[in-house]
Amino acid sequence: MIKSYFKIAWRNLWRHKRMTAINVAGLGIGMAATVLIALWVQNELSFDKFQPDAKNIYRIKVRLSISKTETWVWEMSQYILGDFAQRQIPEIADITRLKSHYGDLNMHYGDQIITEKKSAYVDDHWFKMFHYDVVDGSIDGFVKNPFSLILTESTAKKYFGDREAVGKILRLDTVNYQVQAVVKDNPANSSFQYNLLMPVAAQLSDPKQKKNALEWGNYNYLTFLKLKPGASSAKVAAKIKSIVHANKKGDKGTQKFELISLPDIHFENDLQSSSILHGNRTIVNVFMVLGALLLITACINYVNLTTARASLRSKEISVRKIVGADRLHLFGQFMSESLLVSFLALVLALLLVQVAMPWFKAFTDKPFESPFTSPVILLILGLTLLISFLLNGLYPAVLLSSFQPLNVFRGKAVLNFKDIALRRVLVVAQFTISVVLIVGTLVIYGQLRFMQTMDPGYNRSQVFSFSFPYWTIPHFDFKKSDELLKTIKQQLKEQNATSNVSMAGSGLVDFGNASAGGFDWAGRPKDFDPSFAPLSADVDFQNLMQVRIKEGRWFRDDIADKKNVLLNETAVKLTGLREPVIGQRFIHQGDTGVIVGVVKDFHYKSLHDKIGPMVISDNPGEGFYIRTTRGNTAAAIAAAGKIWQQYFPNTPFVYDFLDETYNNLYKQEQQSSVLVTLFALIAIFISALGLLGLAAFAAEQKVKEIGIRKVLGASMQHIVRLLSVDFIKMVCIASIIAFPLAWWAMNKWLQGFAYRIALSWWIFLGAAAIALLIALITVSFQAVKAAIANPVKSLRSE
């Protein structure tokens, strides 16, 4: 029986090749897009869940109220807190700590100097709490020897090629570290993407570092706890607060402690800064919905085209019923057709996924497995096949198997108004999805364009920067740093390819944490202690970066200016300083000076964040900023590199362009823009395919009417309008429905930006116009074909 179902199903599909091709193409493309989205979403939602007992692992999170209106949220806590918590809280089964290495790590192996950007210190419990696959060596040696290293496979190969890594010596500064073990590369869904791990004991061997670690006021470590089964994380957090309150002198209860579970860390979004890369739950939710909508859009094509052609199969169905086929048999027959189409679409989807996978992996920076070998992908494919099979088959099978033979042979309509109305509703639903996606594409592109072209308040073009690597110089004498920095700056200024040079604090484009405490001014309320972004800059900074002065002046090359400051406009408003602001006393980091100028606000973080109050002090900082002369960027970099090698021959020269750093702030949005645009085009293409099929069927149904109209003198435009008007109406209705949905979705997305574009009316009309144009072109193609057909052929049988 089943074999017969599939045999007949194949014959029917082969008989109507064009409709089969449309169904398979639309469904296959939709399934491929859904699979790619599902892969990305599954990766995002699976972060750190592979770790044993992940549900019982937590990280301490600190909320620090620094003023009545401002709270800082930190992922880091005190090193010493871990020891106290382990001893005093019985619900804790284990504790481990991690500290990411600040800046680049320059490892020496023979004559090689390799820069590591992803390295961290971990304590001896790290490998008890978190799972690593050891390829070579042993974790025991890492625990016993404070000057040890653990490398990932790819990192070990980078240093040693195919030679054995275990036992080899790498030098960091003047200290030799021995490789104790090699572990497999971190899974793509791990929050801890470190290529090189060192013992915390190595850092604590420095007396200064150990002293800092034992102070309750230093928050430098990520502290992870494994709780015993059934333990309450809220109660443990309360006990942690009690421990800190009892041991930290001067604690006024301004700190709150929380425990965040390991699987939730990936979507943490309220931190001041973080040492790990976080995901965006909103974007994941958007793409989950998008994947479902694409699959539904593809399935609508099959349902519409199958039910639209119901009248052509009514006699076949009636004959089958008369010769003994019951409704269940017919239901099975049509479900077999659905399964066959879904399977053919799945084969096409697999081919498309295989072709798209290299690009998709590179674009998302995720090492997805081959679709033919990954259990996850095979599961996603199986679920996609099942869902499409059910969505495609159920309604058409129920509808077609319900035809009454007597009504068919009497010439009565086999489809009632409800069936036709449902088909129109489905077309409207398809184009509603398409219009929403077009609006989303236009809004995301507009916001990205706005961010890339808006004036940040300074000129970042043709500027590159690098930091003075004092941390790489053993026993560096900071008292001599000013003299050395001035010498390097002067040499850089003398280069022909250099337009200007300045020294300032690093991170101008993506500023670090603000600072609280140590600020005072005339009229400050005693209970008002806001935070400020402290920028250190020299006398050339304003000229190089073209920061605009609102009033007063910039720093002069004068010792008298060393304790003076400039404020930005936001800082002036926040402090409530009376006029005139220039000349008023301002205490900054223990130095009492005066305000010599006010700069216009400029963006020192991404546009997600509002411009905050900033204090600028006359201090060179550790960052060099160099503006090149036009067309000489490469020469300026080469000259800077040559000077670098004079002073730091054992340290690689690493620099960044401000433009690139700025654009990297919006990498996630740029990825989302490309993906939404791509999937919007796919949704439109699938909808257009369905519309093409329905238009072809409509023309086929009205072939005699069109022939008569042509004989009576109807023009081509009249025939095109006859076939197009219903579809155009449906697209217009879809646009009206899509507008409020798109406005709600995109307004919510834009709320994540402190500075954003307005949702202008032209965006919505533009999206509707694009959808209408695509629909008109699609339907007109079939309409013109019908209009130019010879009416004699269509009327020959009359």
N, C-alpha and C positions, 0 to 999 in steps of 0.2 A: 504493500500500500504506500509506504513512505517513498519507495523507489519510484513509484508511479507519479506521486506528487511532484517530485523534483524533475522527472522527465517532462511532464506537462508544463511545469513552471519554466523550464529552460526553453521549450518550444515557444511559449508566449513571449518570453523576453527577447528571443531571437527574431520573432515575427515583427516586433516593434523596436527595431534597433535604435532609432533616434531617441525615443523616450527612455529606453534602457540606458543609453549612453549618458543622457542628461542626468538621470537618477544616480547612476554609478559615479559619474564625475563629481556632481554636487555633494553626494554623501561621502565619497572618498576624500575630497579636499577638506570637508568639514571634520571628518574623523581624524585626519592627519593633524589639523590645527588643534583639535581637542586633545589629542595625545601629547603634542608638544607642550601645551599649556599644563596638562595634568602632570607631566614629568617635572616641570619647574615648580608647580604648586606642591607636589609631593615632596620634593627636595626641601623646600622652605619649611613645610610643616613637620618634617622628620628630624629637624636639627637637634642633635645631642640625645635623641631618644634611643639610639643604639647602645648607649652606655649602660652597663649593668646597674640595675637598681636606680635608674635615672629619676624615678618619681620621688625617691627619698633624699636626693641630693639638692642642696640649696646653697645660694650665695648670700652673704650678708649685704644688705643695702642700707645706706645711711641717708636720712633726710635732716639737713641742718638748717634751722631757721636763723638767718643772719640779720633779719630785720622783720618788722611787722608785715611787710609786703613782699618779702623775697625769701625763697627757700631753695637751697642747693641740694641736689640729689647726686650722691656719689656711689660708684660701684666698689670703691676701695674703702677699707677699714684698717684699723691699727693691727700691726703684726702681733703685738703682745696680747691683744684680745683673744686670739686663737688659743693660746696656752691657758688663759684663765677660764675660758668657756669650756675647754676640754675637761678641766678639773672640776668645775663647779656645776655643770649642767648634765645630769645623768641621762637625759634624752638623746645626747649626742653620741653617736657610735664612732665617728672619726672626724678629723679636721685636716685640711690641707690648704696651702697658700701658694699663690702665684703672683709674680711681679713682672710685667712686661718691661723689656729693656728699652730705655728712652733713647731715641735716635738710632742711627745705623751702628752696627757692630762690625768692625773690621778685623777679620780673622786672617792670620798669617800661617801659611803652610809652605815651607821652603821659600822660594822667591815669589810665590803667589800671594796676593792680597785680595780676599773676596769679601764683599760687603753683604752682610745679612740684615735684612729689614724686619724679619719676623723671628725674634728670639725672646726668651723669657727665663726667669729664675723660678724654680719650683722646689718645694721641700720634699723630704724623704717619704711622705705619705701620698704624694701625688699619684704615683703609679699603683697604689692600693685602691684609690677611689676611682681612677679613670683607666679605662682599658686601652692598651696599645699592643699591637702585634709585633713581637720582637723577631727581627729577621736574623740578627747576629749579635753575639755578645750577651751580656746579662745586666739586668737592672740593679742587681746587688752591688756591683762595683760602683755604680753611680751614687748609691746611698752611702757607701763607706768612704769614698774619696771625694772631698769637697771640691776639688778642681777636676771635675769630670764633665763630659759632654755626652748628650744623646742626640744623634742626628736622624733625620728622616732618610729614607732610601735615596730620594732624588738629590738631597743635599750631600750625602756621602759620595754619590757618583760624581757630583760637581767637583768635589775636592780630590777624590782618589780614583775616579774612573772605575774600572772593573776590579781594582785591587782591594784587598780586605781593609776595612776602615778601623775595625776594633783594635785598640792598642796604639793607634797613631796619635801624634801630638800636634795640636793646633795652638797657636800663640795668640792671646788677646792682651794687647799692650805689652807688658813685660812678664805676664804670667802664662805658664804652659798648662794647657788643659788636655786631658787624655780622653779619647773616645772610648766609652765603655760599652755602648750598644748602638745598634741601628734598628730603627722601627719602620714599619710601613708608613707611607705617606698618609697624612691626615685625610679622613673621608671628607668629601665635599660638604657634607651636612654636619660638620663639627665646628663649634665656635672657636676652638683652639687651633688656629692655623699657624702654629709655630714650627719652624724648620730646625731649630736648634734650642735645646734645653740645657740649662746649667743649674747646679744646686744653689739654693738660697744660702747654704753654708759658705759658699765662695764669697758672696757679697758681705755676709756678716763677719767674715774674717778681717774686714777693714773696721778698726775700732770706731770710726765716725759713723759708719753705716749701722753698726750694732747698737751704738748709743741712740741713734735716731729710731731704730726698730723698737727699742724698749721704752720709748716715750709715748704717752697716751694722746698727745696732740698731733701725731703724724699718721696720716691716712695714706698708706703707700702700697697696700697689698690687697689682692682679691682673696677673700677668705671663704672657702667652701666647706660646708658641713654635710655629713651624712647622718640623718636622724634614724633612730630606731623605729621599726614598724609601729604605726599607731601613734607616734609622737605628734604633738600639735606644734606646727611652725609658729603660730602666733604666740603661744606660751614661751617657746624658746626665745623668740625675739624680745619678749618682755624681760626675760631673765638676762639677756645680753645687755639691755638698756640699764638694768640694775647694776650689773658689773661695771659698766663704764661710769655710771653716776657715782659709784662708790670709790673708784680709783682715779678718776680724772679730776685734778684740782681745778676749782673754779667752774666746774660744770653747772650750768644753770638750767639743765633740763631742756636745752634747745635742740637736742638731738633725738631723733626717732629712728628706731631700727626695725627693719623688715627682713623677711627671708623670701627670696624669689627662687622658685623651683628651676632646676637646670633646663627643662624643655621650654620654659617661658622666657629665658634670658635672650633668645634670638630676637624676640619682638619687643624688647624693652626700649622705650622711646622717650624717657623723661630724664635721662642722665645729662649732667653738665658736659661730660666728655667720656669716651670709652676707649679701652685698649683693644676691643674686639669689634668686628664688623657686625652690625645688626640689620635685621630685615625690617620690612614695613608690612604690618598685618593688613592695613587698608588696601595696599596694592595686591596682596595675595588674595584678599576677598574679591577685589575687582576682577582679577583674572579667573578666579573660580566661576564667578557668574558669567564672564565672557566665554569660557570654555563650554559651559552648559548652553548658552545662547547660540553659539556657533553650531553645536550638534543639533539643537532643536531647529535652527534655521535650515540645516541640511535635510532633516527628517521631514520638515514641512513640504519640501519639494516633492518627495516621494508620495506623501499622503495626498497632496493636491493633484498631482498628475495621475495617480492611480484612481482617485474618486472621480476626477473630471472625465476619465475615459470609461467610466462605469457603463454608460449607455451603449458603448461599442461592444461590451462583453455581456450585456443583459441576455441576449438570445443564447449564447454559449452556456451561461449559468442556468437558464430556464430548461434547456434541453437536458442538462446534467440532472436537474431535479426530477424531470419527468421520467428519466430512465432509472431513477432509484437513488441518486445521491442525496443524502440528507445534509442538513445544515452544518453538522459537525465535520463531515468530509470536505465540504466546500471551504469551511473555515480553515481546515488543515491545508488545503490547496493554496489558499492565498497567503497563509503564514509561511508556507514553503517558498513562495515567490519572494516574500519579504526577506527571509533568511538568505536566499540565494543572492539577492541584490546587495544585502548587507555584507555578505561574505566577499563578493566581488569588490565592493567598495573598500573593505578591509585590506584586501590584497593591494589595491591602488594606494591606500593610506600607508601601508607598510613601505611601499616603494618610495612614496613622497617623504616619509619620515627619514628613511635611510639617506635620501639625497640631501635633505635639509639639515640632518643632524650635525655634520661638521660645522656649518655656519652657526647653528643654534648653540652649540657647545662653546664656540669661540665668542659669540656675542654675549651670552649670559655668563661666561667664565665659570661654567659648571661642567665637570667631566662626566657627563651622562654615558651610560654603557650602550653597547650596540642593541638596537631594538630586537635582534634575533636571539640574544643571549641573556638579557637582563630579565630576571623573574618579575621585577616591578613593572617593566614595560609590557611584558606579556600579560600580566594581570590587568594593567590599564587597557590594553588592546581587547582583552576578553570582555571586560566590563563595557567598553565602548561598543563592541559588537552586540552584546546582549541588550544594552539600552536602545541602540538604533533599531535592532530587530523588533523589539517590543513597540517602540514609538511608531515605527514604519508600518507594522503589520496589524496591530489590533483594530484600529478604527476601519481601515479599508476592508479587512477580513469580515468584520461584523457587518458593515454596510453591504458589501457585495453578496454575502451569503444570505442576506435577508430578502432578496428580490423574489416577488411572487410571479410564477410562470404565466398565470392567466392574465395578469395585468400587462406583462411584457408583450404577449401575443395579441392583446387587444389594442396595442399601440399607446398605452398610457405611459406617462413619464415615469421613469424608474427612480429618478431623484426628486425629492420634494424640496420645498423652499428652505427647510432647515439645513439640508445637506449643502445646497449651493451657498447659503449664507455662511456656513461654517468654513467653506473653502475660501470665501472672500475675507473672512476674519483672519484666517491663517496667512493669507497674502499680506494683509494689513500688519499682522504681527511680525512677519519677516521684515518688512520695510521699516517698521517702527524700530526694530533692533538695528537695522542699517543706519537709519537717521541718527539714532542715539550715538552710535559709534563714530559717525562722521562728525557730529558735534564735538565728541570727546577728542577726536584727532585734531580738529581745528583749535580747540581750547588749549590742549597740551602744547601744540606747536606754538600757539600765540604766547603762552606763558614762558616757554623756553626762549623764544625770540626776544621777549621782553627782558628776561634775565641776562641774555647775552649782549643786548644792545643798550640797556639802560646805563646811565652815567652813575658809576658807583661813588663818585666824589673824588676820584683820583685817576691818574692815567697809568694803566698797567701794561700798555703795549710796549714792546721792545725792551722789557725789563726782565732780567733773570736774577736769581738770588742763590746764595749758599751761606752756610753757617760756619763760623769759626769753631774748629773741632777741639776745643780745650779739653774735652773729656778723653781724648785719645793720647794726650801728652802726659806721660808719667811725671808726678811731682811738679805739676805746672804751678808757676808762681803768678798768682792773679795780680799781684802788685805791679808786675811788668806788662800786663795785658794791654793797657792803654797805649803804651809806647809801641808795642808790636802791631796793634790794630791800626794806628796812625801811619806806620811805615807801609803796611800792606795797602791801605787805602790810597796813599800818595802814589805808590807804584801803579795801582790800577787806574788812577786818574790820568797818568802820563801816557796811557796807551791811546794810539790814534783811533782805534775802533770804539773807544769809550766816550760817551757823551757826558755822563755824570756818575758819581759814585756816592752812596750814602751808607751809613751804618745804622741799623735799627733792630728792635726786637724781632725775632723770627715769627712767622705766622701772620703776616699782615692781612692776607686774603682770607684765611680761616683762623681767626684769633682763638687762643686758648681760653682758659678759665679767667673770669673776672676775679678781682681781689677785694676783700672786705677788711675793715679795720685799719687803723693807721692813717685815716683821712679826717681832716678837720678844717673848718672854715668859720668865719664870723657869722654868728646867727644860727649855727647848727643846733637843733633840738637834741637834748641828751639821749633820748631814746630813738634817734634816727641815725642809723649806721648803714647806709646803702653800699652796694659794691660798685666798683669802677673797673673798666678795662684799662689796665696800665700799659701804655705804649712808650717804650724808650726809643728816642730818635735823636740823630745828631743835627748839626746846623744845615746840612745839605738836603735833608729829607724832604722838606716842603717844596723845594725847587725841583728835585728829581721826580717826586710823585705828583707834583702839581696839585697838592692839597690846597683848598681855597681858605683864605683868612677872612673871617667875618669882621673882626675888629681887633685892634692891637697889632702885634707883630709875631714873627717866628723867633727862635733862639738866635743869639749872636755868639760868635766865637769869643766868648768872654767868660772868665771864671765866675763873674758875678751872676751869670745866668744859670749856673749849675743846679741851684736849688729851686729855680722858678719853674712854672708849669704853664701849659695851655690846656684849656678845656674844650670839649665839643659842645655844640648847641644843646644837646640833650642833657649834658651834665649841668649846664647853667640853669636850665629849667628845673631839673631835679633838686638842685641845691637851694634854689630860691634866692640866689645872690642878688643883692640890691644893685642898682645902677649907680655909678659905673662899675662894671665888673673888673675892668683892667686896674691893676694896682692893689687889689684886695689880697689879704693874707690867705695862704692855703698851705696846710701841712700834708705832706706826702711822704710815706715811708720814713717818718721821723725827721724829715728835713722841713724846715719852715722857710717858705719862699713866698713869692707873689704871683698872681696870675698876669702873664704878659700878653696873652692873646686868646682869642676864641676862634676855633676853626669851624667851618661849616660841617655838618654831619656827613660822614662817609661810611660806606658799608665795609665793615671789617669781619663780617661773617656772611653766611649765605642769606638769601632773601627769605628763607624760612623764619629767620629771627629778626625782631625789631632792633633798630640801632639803639644801643645802650649808652650810658654815660661813659665817657673816656677821659682819662687824665694822661697828658703827654709830658714826659720829663726829658730833660737834656742829658741823655745817657746814650753812648754809642750802641749798646746792645751787642749781640753776638752774630747778627745777620748782616751780610753785605748785599746791597741792592745796586745793580749796575744797569744803567740805560745805555743801549748801544746806539751808535750813529746808524742812520738808515742804510741798509744793505750790507752792514758789516757785523752782523750778529755772530756768525761763525768765527770771524777773526777775533772778536771780543772774548768769546768763550775760550778760544785757544790761548789767548794772552793771559786770561785769568787762570787757566789751568797751569800754565807755565810758572806763574808767580806762586801758585799754590804748592807746586812741587819743590820750590826753593825752601819753603818753611815746613811742609808736611809731606816729605817724600814717601812715608810709609802709610799714607792715608789716601784712598781714592778720591778724586775730585768729583763731587756729586752736586749738581745744581738743578734748579727748577725754574721754569718760566712762569711768571705770574698769571699769564693768560691760561696756561694749561692747568695750573692749580685751581684757578677760578672755575674753569669748565668742569673739573673733576668733582666740584661740590654738587654738581647736578647730573652726575653720571647715572644715578638711578632714574631720574626723570627722563633723561635722554633715552635710556633703554626702554622705559615704559612708552615713550612717544613712538619709537620705531615699532614696537610690538603692537600697540593699539592701532597704529596706521596699517600695519600688515594685516592684522585680523579684521580690521574694518573693510579693507579691500577684499579679503576672502568672503566676508559676510555679504558684501555687495555683489560679488561675482556669483555666489551661490544663489542669491535672490534673483539676480538677472537671469541665471540659467533656468530657474523655475518659471520666471515670467515668460521666457522664450518658449518653454514647453507649453504653458497655458495659452499663449498667443497663437502658437501653431495649432493647438487643438481648437481654439475659438475660430480660427480661419477655416479649419477643416469642417467644423460644424456649420459654418455660414457660407460655405463655398457656393451653394446654389443661389442664396440671397445676394451674394456679391456679384454673381454672374448676371442675375436679372437687373440689378442696379446698374451694372456697366452697360448692358444692352439699352437701358433707358436713359443713358447719358451721364451717369455718375462719374465724377473726376477721380483721379488717384487720391487727391487730398481728402475727398469725401470718404473714400474707402478706408484710408488710413485713420481718419477721425472716428469712423464707425467701430473699428477694431481697438482703437486706443483709449477711447474716452472712459470706459469702465476701469481700466487699469490705472489711468492717471488719477481718477477720483480716489481709488484705493490708496495710492501713494500720498495724495494730499491729506487724506484722513490719517494715515500713518504718521505724517509729519506733525499734524496737530497733536496727536497722542504723544509723540516722542518729545516734543518741546518741553513740557513740564518735567518729564522724567530726566531728560538730559540736563536741564537747568539744575534740578535737585542734586544729581550726581556730581556734576562739575563744580557747582558751588561748594559742595562738601569737600571736594578735592582741593580747590583753591584756598580753603580755609587753612590749609597747612602752610601757606605762605603769608608772611607778614606784609609783603609787597607783591601785588598781583594785578593782573589785567581785570577789566570789567567784562561781565558777560553781556556783550553788546547784541543788539537785535540782529545785526548783519550776520553774526555767526550762525544763528538758527535759520535765517532765510537762506544763507549760503548753503547750509547742509541740505535743506529741503530742495533747493535748486539743483544741487548735485544729484540727489536721489531721483528727482523728476527727469533730469536730463538722461540719466542712465536708463530709467524705465522707458522713456520715450524712444531712445535709440534702439533698445532691445525690442520693444513691441513694433516699432516702425519697420524694423528689418523684416519681420514676418508679414506685417501689413502690406508693405510695398510688394513683397513677393506674391501675396494673394491678389493685389490690385493689378499687377501686370500679367496675371495668368489669363489665358484665352478663355472667355466665357462659354465658347462653344463646347469645350470639353466638360465643363461642369453642368451644362444644361442638356447634354446629349441624351441622358436617360429619361428626361421629362417628356 
